[in-house]
Amino acid sequence: MTPGPGPAGPAKPADSLRVLAVDLDEVSAAMDHLDRSETDHFLNLETGEVITLSTALVTAVRKGINPEDTDLPEWQLQDTPLAQAVVRDDRGERFARIPEARWTEDQRLKVRFAQAIRHEGLREKAAMAVYTHDGGEKFDELLKGYPQLRAAWYRYQARHKREWARRWLLLLGIQPQETEEG
């Protein structure tokens, strides 16, 4: 079984993990954000906060361009000190870029969910919808017609995505202590 999104390599032993308050739902939502062309996500390894920064701002800082000399809106320029801190932290001691989830992982979740449906006819419909190469539209359409199944899918998906976030944090040497939000 694939460990889910995150860097390759073994997790650290449990006795070398440090506890950090982290909102796993927020980390998994950041992992779910596949298109990083506009914004990117980082975890503050000291506070557990998920930080979202403009990709253009981070790129400008990396290239040594004064963000004030760009056409970035004022609200993005307010994050310049934070972007500078992220870029300066090239050893990843204070910030870690949150990796994108893989589309294939989500697809595997759908397949496993469909296979677990007890009603044979519905299981077959779900399997056909999952294997249709339409970006998940047929699967989503099927779920709209079965509200209880849709609710079960969202619970299943959220549980697994939180687990992906937890495993990524373990690879970083962090034992997540869930916040009230997560």
N, C-alpha and C positions, 0 to 999 in steps of 0.2 A: 504494500500500500504506500502511496506517495505521501510524504509528510506535509504536503500543502505548501502554500507560498512561503518563501523565505530562503535565506542562504543555505547552501548545502553544508553538511557536516553534522557531527554528533552534538547532541545537547550536552550542556555542562552537568556534572554530577549535582544532585540535589543539595549537598552540603556546601557547594560553592555558589549557590544562587543567592542573589540579594533580592529582598522583597521590595516591590515598588507598587504604589497605588496606581492602577491603570484602568481606564474604561475600555473593556474588551469590545464592546459594541462600537465604540468610536474607532478603535484600531481596525476592526474588521470592515467598517464602512470605508475607511481610508484604503484598505486593501482592495475593496470592491471597485474603487475608482481606477479604472483601467487606462483611461485616456489622460495622460499627464502633460498634454501639450499646453494647457492653460495654468494648472496648479499642480503642486507636488506636496507630499505629506511627509512629515518627520515626527519622530517621537523624541521628546525631551527626556533623556535618560536619568535626569536628576529629579524631575517633577512628575513624570508620567503623562504630561500633557501632549496631546496630538496637535501639531502645528501645521497649518496649511499656508503655503506661500505661493505667490505668483511665480510661475516657471520663468517668465521673462525677467523678473527681478533677480532671481537666483542666478540666472545666466549672466545678467549684466554685472553682478557682483563678482562672479567667477572670472569674467573676462577683464575685470579691473575698470569697467566703465562706471562713471559716476551715475547712479540711478537718476539724479536730478537732471541729467542731460538726455534722458530718454523721454519717450512720450507716455510713460506709465502714469495712470491716474493717481491723484494725491492719496487716495485711500490705500493703494498698494505701496506707495513710497513710505508710508508710515511704518511699514514692516522692514525697512532697510536695515536697522540695527540687528534685528533678528536674523535676516538673511545673511548678513555679514558674519554673525556668530556661527551660523550653520556652515557656511563656506570655510571659515577659518578652522573649524573642527574637522580637519581632514583625517584624523585618526579615529573618529567616531567615539570619542570619550564622553561627549555631552549630548550628541544628537545621532539618531539613526534614521536613515531614509526608510519609510515603510514601503515594503515591496507590493507590487500589484499582484492580486490573485490571478491565477491562470484560468483562462476560459475553459480549458479542458477539465480543471478541477470542478468547476460548477457543473459542467456537462456530466461528469461522473456522479455527482450528487443527484442529478435528475434521474440518471439511469438507476442508481441504487434505490431511490425513492419509488420510482415506477415499479421496480421489481418487487418491492415490499407491499404493494397494494394487494389487499386480500381478495377483493372482488375480481374474478377472472376477466370479465368483459371490460371493466374499467382499467384493469392492469394492462390489457392489450391496447386499449385506446391510448393510455399514457405512454406505453412503449413506442407506439407508432409516432406519437407527437414528439417524443424525445429524440427519435432518430431522424426526424425530418430536418433537413439542413436549411432552416429558416431563421436562425438566430434565436430560437426559443418561442417564436410567435404562436405556433400550434399548441405548445405546452401551456403557454399563458392563456390561450383561448379555452383550452380544455378546463383549466382550473377555474375560469370564470363561471363555468356551468355547474361547478361542484364546490360551493362555499366551504364545506367542512374539509374537503380535500385541499383546497387552497390554503386554509388556515393551518392544516397539518404540514403542508409543504413549507410555509414560511417559518414555522417553528423548527422543522427539521433543518432547513437551510441556515437559519440563525444559529442554531446549536453547533453545527459543523463549522461555520465561519468563525464563530467565537473560539472554537478549538484550534483552527488554523492560526488565529491571532495568538493564542496561548502558546502554541508550539514555537512560533517565531520568537516570542519573548524568551522562552526557555533557551533557544539557540543563542540569544544575546546574553544569557546568564541572569535573566530576570525571572523571579517567581512573582507573577502578577497577583496583587491583592486587589480584588475588585472594588471599584468605587461605588458609591450609591447609585450613580447613573448606570453602571454596567453590572 
